[in-house]
Amino acid sequence: MTTDDDAGLRVRAREELLERRSPHFALLPPRAQEAANEAERMLDEGESDPDAFARRMGHDREALQQARDFFASLVSAHSDDFRASEALRLVNRAMSKTPIVDPLDWKPRWHQRFRRP
């Protein structure tokens, strides 16, 4: 799809939805789709605060990881996709603000049961 700008040049119209950019978007879980769309929306509005993005996503690390993998695949497929690079950077920065929760952290490991201090 092309449009004419004021100078008479033919420019390519930016695709608005991630579904049009990649057929793999439909394969993401709904929460990861929401994270990817939220990252795109924030970049459209000129926001790049990773703390706000992590709060909007409820610090859901799994959704952020899947969105990160999606944007990384876009960058891998098209190295000149600067929009995906910015979104990947935003998601990575938000992941660094999200705490890691280990469900086995409070349990003693089997190999550490009889270990002397």
N, C-alpha and C positions, 0 to 999 in steps of 0.2 A: 504494500500500500504506500503510495507516494502522495505528497501534497505539494502545492506551490507556496513558497513563502513570499514576503513582500518584495524581495529583491528579484523575483522571477526565477530563482533557483529551485531545482527539484530536490527535495529532502525527503528522507525516509521518515514516516510517522513512527513515533515510539509506541511499541505495543504496551498496552496498559495492564493486561492481566498476565500473571505468570503461567496460566494454562496455555496461552498462545506461544510462550517462549520455549516451553519444554513439555513433551508428551509424558515425561516422568513425574510431573507434578501431581497427576491424578493418582499415582501409586503411593503418595505420601499419606500417612494417617491424618485424620482431620486436625489434630492439635498441631502437627508439624506444618500443615498447610496454613493454619492460622498464624503460626510464627513467621513463616515466609512472607505471607501477605502483610503482616504487621511491619516487618522490616522494610518492605518495599514502600508501604504507606508512610512510614516515618521518614524515609529518604526523600519521598516526593514532597513532604512538607518542610524539608530542610533540617529535620531533627537528627541528631546523631548521638544522643545520650544513652549509653549502654545500661545505666542504672534504671532509667525510665522504661527501657525496652524489657529488661529482666523483670521489673515489677508488673508490667502489663501482661507478661506471659506467666506470671505467678511463680517465677523461679523454677519452671518445669524444665529440668536439665535434659530429659529424654527428647522432648520436642525441639529444644534448641540444638541438640546434637543432630537430629534428623534434618532440620533446616540447614544446619551447617554443611552436612553431606550433600544436600541438594544444590546449594550455591557453589560448593566446591566442584560438583560435577558440571555445572554450567561454565565455570571458569576453566575447567579442564577441557571442555569441548570447544570453547571459544575464548582464546586468551585475550582478545580485545574487548570482552564484555566487561566494561568498567563498572557498569551498574551492579552486576553480580559480584564484582570484587568489593565494592563498597558495602553491599549487603552482607557478604561473607565477613568482612571486617567488623561490622556492627554486631553480628551474631557471635563472633569469637570474643569480642570484648564483653558482651552480655554474659557469655558462659564463664568468663573469668570472675564475674561478680556473683555468680550463682554457687551456693555451697554444694559440696559433694556429700551426699548422704550414703553411708555404707551400712546396709541393714545388718551386717555381721560384725560391726565394729565393737559392740558391747559384749560379744561372746568370746570366750577364750578359744583360740584355735586348738585343734587336736594335737598338733606338733608342739604346742607351747604349754601343754598341761603340766608336764613333769620337768620343765626346764627350770634350772636353778637361776636365781637372779645374780 
